[in-house]
Amino acid sequence: MEEMPKLSREQFIERMRIVFEESLGKVADAINDAPSGRVIAASEEPVRDLFTEFRRRAYELGLQMRIDAAEAAFSPSAVDTGRSRDAAGDQQAQAK
């Protein structure tokens, strides 16, 4: 089996940077919105959920970028060339 091309580390980081900054802003909001005397109890679960969502989005994007890199490296012309020749030969045979 051929090795899949790798995703661009730099592009992945760049695309996730916005999501990361949004997530950190929401973490700050969750901590600030928690009532005094209950900061940990009121913010811990929302913060955990935010990081769970961030982890999911990062993993999905990374997988998709790796798949996209593999698809971009795939040359369908080698496969299509054989089919095109067969189809052209069939058409010529039918025309006779």
C-alpha positions as CSV (number, residue, x, y, z in Angstrom):
1,M,0.0,0.0,0.0
2,E,1.3,3.4,-0.9
3,E,1.9,6.0,1.8
4,M,-0.7,8.7,2.0
5,P,0.7,12.2,1.5
6,K,0.9,14.3,4.6
7,L,-1.2,17.4,5.3
8,S,0.6,20.7,5.5
9,R,1.4,21.4,9.2
10,E,1.5,25.1,8.5
11,Q,-1.8,25.2,6.7
12,F,-3.5,23.1,9.5
13,I,-2.2,25.5,12.2
14,E,-3.3,28.5,10.2
15,R,-6.8,27.1,9.7
16,M,-7.2,26.1,13.3
17,R,-5.8,29.3,14.7
18,I,-9.2,31.1,14.3
19,V,-11.0,28.2,16.0
20,F,-8.5,28.1,18.8
21,E,-8.8,31.8,19.5
22,E,-12.6,31.6,19.4
23,S,-12.4,28.7,21.9
24,L,-10.1,30.6,24.2
25,G,-12.4,33.5,24.2
26,K,-15.4,31.3,25.1
27,V,-13.3,29.8,27.9
28,A,-12.6,33.3,29.3
29,D,-16.4,34.0,29.0
30,A,-17.3,30.9,30.8
31,I,-15.0,31.7,33.7
32,N,-16.1,35.3,33.9
33,D,-19.8,34.4,33.7
34,A,-19.5,32.0,36.6
35,P,-21.0,33.4,39.8
36,S,-18.6,34.4,42.6
37,G,-18.0,31.6,45.0
38,R,-18.8,29.0,42.4
39,V,-16.3,29.8,39.7
40,I,-14.9,26.3,39.4
41,A,-18.2,24.5,39.9
42,A,-20.0,26.7,37.4
43,S,-17.3,26.9,34.7
44,E,-15.5,23.5,34.7
45,E,-18.1,21.7,32.6
46,P,-18.6,24.4,30.0
47,V,-14.8,24.7,29.6
48,R,-14.4,21.0,29.3
49,D,-17.1,20.9,26.6
50,L,-15.4,23.7,24.7
51,F,-12.1,21.9,24.6
52,T,-13.9,18.6,23.6
53,E,-15.4,20.5,20.7
54,F,-12.0,22.0,19.8
55,R,-10.4,18.6,19.9
56,R,-13.1,17.1,17.6
57,R,-12.8,20.0,15.1
58,A,-9.0,19.8,15.0
59,Y,-9.1,16.1,14.5
60,E,-11.8,16.2,11.8
61,L,-9.9,19.0,9.9
62,G,-6.6,17.2,10.1
63,L,-8.2,14.0,8.7
64,Q,-10.0,15.9,6.0
65,M,-6.8,17.8,5.0
66,R,-4.9,14.5,4.8
67,I,-7.6,13.0,2.6
68,D,-7.6,16.1,0.4
69,A,-3.8,15.8,0.1
70,A,-4.1,12.2,-1.0
71,E,-6.9,13.1,-3.5
72,A,-4.8,15.9,-5.0
73,A,-1.8,13.5,-5.4
74,F,-3.9,10.9,-7.2
75,S,-3.7,11.0,-10.9
76,P,-6.9,9.8,-12.5
77,S,-5.5,10.1,-16.0
78,A,-3.8,6.7,-15.7
79,V,-7.1,5.1,-14.9
80,D,-9.2,7.1,-17.3
81,T,-6.8,6.6,-20.2
82,G,-7.5,2.9,-20.2
83,R,-11.2,3.4,-20.0
84,S,-11.1,6.0,-22.7
85,R,-9.3,3.7,-25.1
86,D,-11.7,0.9,-24.4
87,A,-14.7,3.2,-24.9
88,A,-13.2,4.5,-28.2
89,G,-12.5,0.9,-29.4
90,D,-16.1,-0.1,-28.6
91,Q,-17.4,2.9,-30.5
92,Q,-15.3,2.1,-33.5
93,A,-16.4,-1.5,-33.5
94,Q,-20.0,-0.5,-33.3
95,A,-19.6,1.9,-36.2
96,K,-18.4,-0.9,-38.5
